[in-house]
Every structure is written in C-alpha cells, then in structure tokens.
Amino acid sequence: MDFKLNDNQKMIRNMVRDFAEKEIEPLAAELDEKEEYPHEILKKMAGLGLLGILVPAEYGGAGLDTVSYAIVIEEISKKCASTGVITSVHNSLVSDPILKYGTEEQKKKYLPLLAKGEKIGAFSGTEANAGTDLGAMETTAVLDGDHYVINGSKMFITSGSEAGIHIVFAITDKSAGYKGISAFIVESDTEGFEVGSIFDKMGIHASLTAELIFEDMRVPKENLLGEEGEGFKIALATLDGGRIGIAAQAVGIAQRALEESIEYSQQRQQFGRPISKFQAIQWKIADMATNIEASRLLLHRAAFAKDQGGRFSKEAAMAKLFASETAVKAALEGVQIHGGYGYTKEYVVERLFRDAKITEIYEGTSEAQRMVIAKNVIK
C-alpha cells in the first residue's frame, strides 16, 4: 500500500499552494469582512484549470483524478474556506453530475462553460422543509409541450445568487415518492428564475448563500438530467462525491488552525518561555496533528475509492464526518491556544472557528453521515 502522492499530484499541490498563498491569502480577510464573492479569484483559478478539475480535456477541463481534486480543495480552503466550498460545489455537485448523467449534447454545451469559469455552478436541492429528507421537497415540474414548468423554491444554495448554471431537483410525479423526483439543468437567466434572500451567516461569508424562487419557470425538456424519476438517485450519488470536497475543505481549515497555533505558541511568551514549551499546549497540538493526519488519510482513501468506480458512500461519509468534527475541534483549540487574541479578528483563528462549524452541517449533517455509515456496516 502506497500512501505517497505521485509526481503529478505533488506538482498540483505545490502549484495550488503557491497560488493560494499569493492570490487568495491577501484578500481572504477582506472578502470575509465585506461578505464579498471572490469573482476575481475565481477568474484566475479558471485560468489554472481549477474550475474544471474533474472534467475531461475534451470538454475543456483538466481531467484530473479525485485525489488531486481533494488536494486542490484542501489547499484553497487553508487560505479561504469560502473559496474552497465554492470550488467544491462547482466541480463536484454541478460539473460531475452533468459528466456522469448528461447527454452528449448537454456535456458539450455546459461543461466547457463551467470548466472555463464562464459560468459558476450551483446545486439546488434543499428546501425550507426538505434538507436531509429530500423526499419532502415541494418544488414541482410539470411537462407542458417541449418544456417543463417548474414552481417552488430552494434554500441555502451555495453561490445561488452568482451561479449561471444550476442543477435543480423537482417532483415530476407526486404519487411515486422518491422515484418521482427528477433533476434539471437550469440557466439562471431563464424567465421565472428569481433570487430571493441572501442569508446572513456565522461563517464562510464570501460564499453567498441564497434562496431561489421559481415561478412558472419554463425549462426545455432537453435540459432534463438523466431520466424522469432518477433525480433522487442522481442527488445521492452526487452528494457522495460532494462530501469528499467538504472533507477536503475541513482538512484545510484544520491544517491552517494547526499551523497558526504552532506559530503563535512558539512566539507567545509566558513565565519566561514560549508557551509551546508547556505540556498543556504540546498535547493540544499533538492531538490536532494526529486527528488532521487521520482525516487526510480518510479523505484520500475516499477519493481513491471514487476513482476506482462503484459505490463509495461509506468512505465518503467517514471522511466527511471525521474531518468536519476535527476541523471544529482544531479551530476551537486554535482559539484557546491564542487566548484572548484568538477571540479577536486580529488573528485568523477567529475566522477559522466561524468557518469550521458549517462543515458539520452542509452536504449532510454529522448525524446523517452516521446514518450512512451505520447502514453500510450493520448487515
């Protein structure tokens, strides 16, 4: 068993790390404070192929493996968790399902736009009364001639107000339960598409999270993704891949918390010596480092499993669960190690603490991940 990155993966890591250090880090705090979407950063990322990581070269993408994708999201999230989740959703929840379930015409039309960053993608599944239970959604799609007429609303949509291409889930057959849900590729300039509220969140401020409203929105029937009734299957399979991205985001946040804590503890003097010399601090850092390394191994294992084909639900859920809880603990310890300074915006651990919590919630709560894991291990 080889735990080493190959030469190409190391090159990608170094390239993205350098980019994040030079282009993302200087803007991250300001974007967070102003709650400003990172348009310019995303344009530069598109030029490096980072908005088409998993898209094959024939459709304008980089055609990389999932381990490389995980590396990219981790390195970006170390500097800006908001940019990390935008990149994750765009690649794994929008481009990937089009690649897997789209017709050749859909792939040729939409994947180049996404890979080149001409359009940002959003995954529009959650509703006010349908979060973990997607089967409770109320948005409907009724076939009328050559179009589906979609009515309803979506909540908590990452990049909802900024995206040009959405994967929208709606009920096409109310009597069929989960098998009555279908998926659609929707362009944001479609008549009847409206952006509602922009949510004021605790963290990931530069990732704008929106409510979407659909009023008699007419979507061409050729924009149906997969077949009618396959929406729930598409959503579950897509979220498995998305959880790898959130696990990578969480690892990035945790790693940054560790690095900041080590640096601060070596500089901060108390009782005549750096606080890094005290066992209480050393044990905190030792636990952080151990849990982060375990999270990264689970992450890369899940990414590798995805690349092998077949189901990887358990591996993705384990990675997402452990990495997200590690991120929250690491950020909390980072604030504690920084003491009073850690509670101020003068130090980055305050932002990491606010950003970390959401990784335990979106794309499946920790409770939902435990459900998935238990279902796979209890026979």
Phi and psi in degrees as a GROMACS rama.xvg file:
@    title "Ramachandran Plot"
@    xaxis  label "Phi"
@    yaxis  label "Psi"
@TYPE xy
-111.222  117.508  ASP-2
-95.1466  3.41203  PHE-3
-84.404  146.796  LYS-4
-74.6014  146.625  LEU-5
-78.683  173.633  ASN-6
-60.4  -39.3905  ASP-7
-67.1306  -40.7866  ASN-8
-65.6561  -38.376  GLN-9
-64.5659  -40.0958  LYS-10
-63.1611  -42.9178  MET-11
-63.3964  -45.4339  ILE-12
-58.278  -46.1258  ARG-13
-66.4818  -39.1163  ASN-14
-64.9128  -47.5331  MET-15
-68.9221  -37.9392  VAL-16
-61.5585  -43.2263  ARG-17
-65.2473  -43.6842  ASP-18
-61.5036  -45.9139  PHE-19
-63.2084  -38.6551  ALA-20
-64.8597  -41.4656  GLU-21
-87.7631  -35.2904  LYS-22
-107.447  -28.775  GLU-23
-98.1252  -48.4132  ILE-24
-52.7099  -45.1674  GLU-25
-63.747  -21.126  PRO-26
-106.339  -12.8925  LEU-27
-59.4379  -47.9324  ALA-28
-64.7834  -40.5997  ALA-29
-67.2281  -41.7926  GLU-30
-61.971  -39.2594  LEU-31
-64.7515  -46.6631  ASP-32
-65.1128  -40.4365  GLU-33
-87.8758  -6.55024  LYS-34
53.0953  51.6557  GLU-35
-109.324  127.793  GLU-36
-65.5547  137.611  TYR-37
-82.6696  60.7303  PRO-38
-56.4247  -48.1875  HIS-39
-67.7815  -38.3169  GLU-40
-61.6215  -44.4922  ILE-41
-63.2901  -36.6548  LEU-42
-61.4071  -43.6742  LYS-43
-67.7402  -36.7953  LYS-44
-64.5652  -38.8818  MET-45
-59.6883  -37.8976  ALA-46
-65.2756  -21.6992  GLY-47
-96.0424  1.64807  LEU-48
83.7696  12.224  GLY-49
-83.6693  -4.26032  LEU-50
-103.147  5.20081  LEU-51
-139.198  43.7515  GLY-52
-58.604  -46.2072  ILE-53
-96.3989  -3.33116  LEU-54
-80.2859  128.578  VAL-55
-59.1944  154.388  PRO-56
-58.6402  -31.8565  ALA-57
-63.8198  -19.616  GLU-58
-109.179  16.5315  TYR-59
91.894  7.70732  GLY-60
-99.5262  -176.416  GLY-61
-85.6805  -21.9791  ALA-62
62.0694  39.3244  GLY-63
-89.5536  168.902  LEU-64
-84.3787  169.695  ASP-65
-71.6707  -29.5079  THR-66
-63.149  -42.1164  VAL-67
-61.8602  -40.7496  SER-68
-58.0913  -45.2612  TYR-69
-62.4473  -40.0431  ALA-70
-61.582  -44.487  ILE-71
-60.0805  -49.2472  VAL-72
-64.3191  -39.6556  ILE-73
-60.9916  -48.4135  GLU-74
-65.3428  -38.8224  GLU-75
-66.9851  -43.6287  ILE-76
-68.0887  -24.8551  SER-77
-59.0765  -33.1086  LYS-78
-99.1279  -32.3754  LYS-79
-156.776  105.337  CYS-80
-65.5588  -28.6838  ALA-81
-63.8509  -48.6811  SER-82
-63.7512  -33.2025  THR-83
-61.827  -46.5693  GLY-84
-72.9273  -33.5649  VAL-85
-59.7629  -45.9552  ILE-86
-65.4565  -39.7247  THR-87
-63.7356  -50.8718  SER-88
-61.0827  -46.0785  VAL-89
-56.8058  -44.8335  HIS-90
-79.9395  -49.5304  ASN-91
-90.901  -30.4268  SER-92
-100.22  -8.10645  LEU-93
-122.775  -61.1268  VAL-94
-62.5387  -42.8552  SER-95
-63.1387  -46.8781  ASP-96
-66.1558  -32.0814  PRO-97
-65.8586  -40.8467  ILE-98
-63.1907  -40.5987  LEU-99
-82.2611  -37.6945  LYS-100
-115.726  -9.39939  TYR-101
-76.9088  157.109  GLY-102
-73.3628  166.841  THR-103
-60.9427  -37.8482  GLU-104
-63.9418  -41.7202  GLU-105
-64.8928  -41.6386  GLN-106
-61.9225  -45.8519  LYS-107
-66.8806  -31.3638  LYS-108
-79.6856  -44.0927  LYS-109
-101.827  -34.9272  TYR-110
-62.9754  -41.7912  LEU-111
-61.8648  -37.3693  PRO-112
-63.022  -40.6596  LEU-113
-72.2817  -44.4724  LEU-114
-64.5297  -34.7438  ALA-115
-86.5998  -3.05038  LYS-116
75.6955  12.1234  GLY-117
-69.7803  -27.239  GLU-118
-134.561  136.488  LYS-119
-92.4893  146.859  ILE-120
-103.95  152.468  GLY-121
-138.988  149.515  ALA-122
-109.212  111.701  PHE-123
-111.32  86.5048  SER-124
-119  -43.6178  GLY-125
-66.4462  140.361  THR-126
-127.707  172.581  GLU-127
-56.8927  -36.5664  ALA-128
-113.732  13.913  ASN-129
-140.847  91.4803  ALA-130
-106.865  -94.8218  GLY-131
-59.6578  -36.149  THR-132
-92.6399  83.5055  ASP-133
-62.6094  -23.9308  LEU-134
-65.3464  -12.8546  GLY-135
-88.7817  4.08235  ALA-136
-63.2308  151.908  MET-137
-116.025  -10.9993  GLU-138
-62.7574  133.14  THR-139
-118.263  153.476  THR-140
-133.631  118.79  ALA-141
-115.971  126.173  VAL-142
-70.9331  126.634  LEU-143
-134.738  94.2915  ASP-144
68.0414  -120.456  GLY-145
-94.8293  9.53795  ASP-146
-133.338  154.005  HIS-147
-97.9878  134.338  TYR-148
-100.073  116.159  VAL-149
-107.467  130.13  ILE-150
-132.112  137.861  ASN-151
147.835  -161.143  GLY-152
-152.41  160.237  SER-153
-130.349  153.413  LYS-154
-126.951  154.164  MET-155
56.3345  45.1808  PHE-156
-92.1514  112.902  ILE-157
-60.8208  128.196  THR-158
64.4581  16.727  SER-159
-54.9567  -36.6486  GLY-160
-86.2218  -12.0777  SER-161
-111.618  -20.6801  GLU-162
-72.6779  147.73  ALA-163
-101.925  -18.1862  GLY-164
-131.407  126.826  ILE-165
-121.425  141.966  HIS-166
-95.9463  110.384  ILE-167
-109.706  135.136  VAL-168
-108.129  135.482  PHE-169
-150.315  159.975  ALA-170
-85.6292  123.478  ILE-171
-104.422  -14.9448  THR-172
-146.61  99.572  ASP-173
-62.8458  -26.796  LYS-174
-80.5479  -9.83059  SER-175
-98.4953  4.00143  ALA-176
61.5835  -134.357  GLY-177
-60.0053  -31.4457  TYR-178
-76.8294  1.22774  LYS-179
-101.994  7.69544  GLY-180
-93.6813  135.553  ILE-181
-127.028  160.785  SER-182
-115.141  145.076  ALA-183
-136.562  146.832  PHE-184
-93.3709  118.282  ILE-185
-122.461  130.248  VAL-186
-89.4998  139.714  GLU-187
-68.1406  -16.7885  SER-188
-89.98  9.75  ASP-189
-67.4676  134.605  THR-190
-61.0672  133.642  GLU-191
98.6019  -7.82743  GLY-192
-90.4468  125.63  PHE-193
-139.056  139.06  GLU-194
-89.4642  126.618  VAL-195
-93.8076  -126.083  GLY-196
-71.5031  147.715  SER-197
-103.938  121.38  ILE-198
-77.2736  138.541  PHE-199
-90.8655  105.088  ASP-200
-104.811  164.125  LYS-201
-67.9693  -41.7797  MET-202
-138.986  -164.479  GLY-203
34.8324  54.1663  ILE-204
-63.7088  -31.5954  HIS-205
-80.5943  -8.19406  ALA-206
-94.717  101.537  SER-207
-74.6057  127.494  LEU-208
-114.365  121.772  THR-209
-125.268  160.021  ALA-210
-93.9443  138.941  GLU-211
-118.249  141.867  LEU-212
-125.81  130.432  ILE-213
-116.602  119.308  PHE-214
-123.406  106.322  GLU-215
48.3408  43.5359  ASP-216
-76.9597  120.308  MET-217
-97.5993  115.539  ARG-218
-113.997  127.264  VAL-219
-54.9828  140.71  PRO-220
-65.1537  -20.3599  LYS-221
-72.0774  -5.99539  GLU-222
-92.1388  4.33399  ASN-223
-64.8028  127.361  LEU-224
-94.391  118.155  LEU-225
74.9793  -152.154  GLY-226
-102.751  161.691  GLU-227
-56.3859  136.576  GLU-228
87.2387  -4.11667  GLY-229
-94.0228  3.34255  GLU-230
-61.0856  -41.819  GLY-231
-65.3775  -42.8081  PHE-232
-61.0766  -43.4968  LYS-233
-63.5339  -42.1872  ILE-234
-62.6835  -46.7345  ALA-235
-64.0541  -45.712  LEU-236
-64.3874  -38.5479  ALA-237
-67.8165  -40.8783  THR-238
-66.3248  -30.1391  LEU-239
-56.9505  -46.9326  ASP-240
-67.9661  -37.9109  GLY-241
-62.8489  -32.2496  GLY-242
-67.1645  -27.391  ARG-243
-63.9769  -40.8791  ILE-244
-64.3651  -41.9081  GLY-245
-69.9456  -35.9303  ILE-246
-60.3125  -41.6927  ALA-247
-65.0973  -40.3307  ALA-248
-59.6809  -44.5465  GLN-249
-63.524  -41.4919  ALA-250
-61.6284  -41.0345  VAL-251
-61.9228  -44.9005  GLY-252
-61.3441  -46.156  ILE-253
-64.0967  -42.5096  ALA-254
-61.6914  -41.5015  GLN-255
-64.7015  -39.7624  ARG-256
-61.1963  -40.2518  ALA-257
-64.8886  -48.1271  LEU-258
-61.3837  -42.9772  GLU-259
-65.9341  -36.9103  GLU-260
-68.894  -40.8491  SER-261
-63.0381  -47.7536  ILE-262
-61.6247  -46.3539  GLU-263
-64.9496  -42.8803  TYR-264
-66.2066  -24.9162  SER-265
-81.8183  -19.6309  GLN-266
-97.8604  -33.7661  GLN-267
-72.6523  122.111  ARG-268
-101.941  132.187  GLN-269
-144.203  137.464  GLN-270
55.9877  34.1089  PHE-271
84.0119  8.90621  GLY-272
-154.904  160.693  ARG-273
-61.1413  143.53  PRO-274
-67.413  -14.4717  ILE-275
-66.138  -13.9131  SER-276
-83.7348  -11.439  LYS-277
-87.1668  137.074  PHE-278
-60.7588  -34.8288  GLN-279
-58.6836  -40.2702  ALA-280
-75.7954  -40.8099  ILE-281
-59.4852  -40.1394  GLN-282
-69.6148  -37.1131  TRP-283
-60.4882  -46.7591  LYS-284
-67.2355  -38.0675  ILE-285
-62.276  -43.3091  ALA-286
-65.9834  -41.8549  ASP-287
-59.1593  -49.104  MET-288
-62.7308  -41.2276  ALA-289
-65.2532  -47.1526  THR-290
-66.5517  -34.2947  ASN-291
-67.6424  -42.8149  ILE-292
-64.0329  -40.7954  GLU-293
-63.838  -39.4387  ALA-294
-62.2169  -43.3198  SER-295
-65.506  -38.422  ARG-296
-65.1264  -42.756  LEU-297
-62.6105  -40.2732  LEU-298
-60.9936  -50.4519  LEU-299
-68.2431  -31.6466  HIS-300
-65.1194  -43.3388  ARG-301
-65.2626  -41.1382  ALA-302
-63.8245  -41.9797  ALA-303
-63.6418  -41.6402  PHE-304
-61.8841  -39.0131  ALA-305
-61.8474  -42.2516  LYS-306
-68.2671  -20.5455  ASP-307
-81.095  -10.1377  GLN-308
85.9465  168.409  GLY-309
81.0208  -173.108  GLY-310
-78.5558  142.693  ARG-311
-140.782  26.153  PHE-312
-58.5539  -46.5025  SER-313
-63.1052  -46.9374  LYS-314
-62.2073  -42.0778  GLU-315
-67.3053  -41.1992  ALA-316
-65.2691  -42.1873  ALA-317
-62.4774  -43.8886  MET-318
-63.5557  -45.6359  ALA-319
-65.7577  -43.7673  LYS-320
-61.5374  -54.0502  LEU-321
-68.8852  -41.9196  PHE-322
-67.6265  -39.7212  ALA-323
-68.3082  -41.3478  SER-324
-69.4306  -32.1751  GLU-325
-65.3695  -40.3723  THR-326
-61.4997  -44.4125  ALA-327
-63.9134  -44.4109  VAL-328
-65.6216  -42.138  LYS-329
-65.5029  -41.3592  ALA-330
-66.2749  -39.4861  ALA-331
-63.0172  -45.3671  LEU-332
-66.6675  -33.8561  GLU-333
-60.8893  -43.7168  GLY-334
-63.5504  -42.6637  VAL-335
-62.8747  -43.3292  GLN-336
-63.9027  -34.2553  ILE-337
-78.164  -9.69145  HIS-338
62.1331  -140.514  GLY-339
-58.6395  -35.7027  GLY-340
-63.2206  -32.3378  TYR-341
-66.5046  -18.131  GLY-342
-90.0386  0.767315  TYR-343
-108.45  158.988  THR-344
-78.3094  1.18149  LYS-345
-67.0608  -26.6294  GLU-346
-117.253  144.247  TYR-347
-67.8879  -20.091  VAL-348
-62.1034  -26.4853  VAL-349
-63.6086  -43.3611  GLU-350
-68.8587  -39.3576  ARG-351
-60.5548  -39.2656  LEU-352
-63.2997  -43.0043  PHE-353
-68.7212  -36.8582  ARG-354
-75.1421  -31.2762  ASP-355
-64.9682  -38.8033  ALA-356
-57.9345  -37.3353  LYS-357
-65.7649  -22.0254  ILE-358
-67.3164  -19.6774  THR-359
-84.1269  -4.0012  GLU-360
-116.704  -56.1651  ILE-361
-79.2552  160.059  TYR-362
55.7798  34.7832  GLU-363
105.974  115.651  GLY-364
-63.6533  168.44  THR-365
-60.1987  -35.7173  SER-366
-63.8001  -40.5839  GLU-367
-66.2602  -36.8943  ALA-368
-64.564  -39.3932  GLN-369
-64.811  -34.4655  ARG-370
-62.8037  -45.157  MET-371
-62.9088  -45.9127  VAL-372
-62.1823  -47.6826  ILE-373
-60.4879  -40.0614  ALA-374
-62.18  -30.5719  LYS-375
-87.28  -20.0356  ASN-376
-107.227  -19.6808  VAL-377
-96.7901  109.341  ILE-378
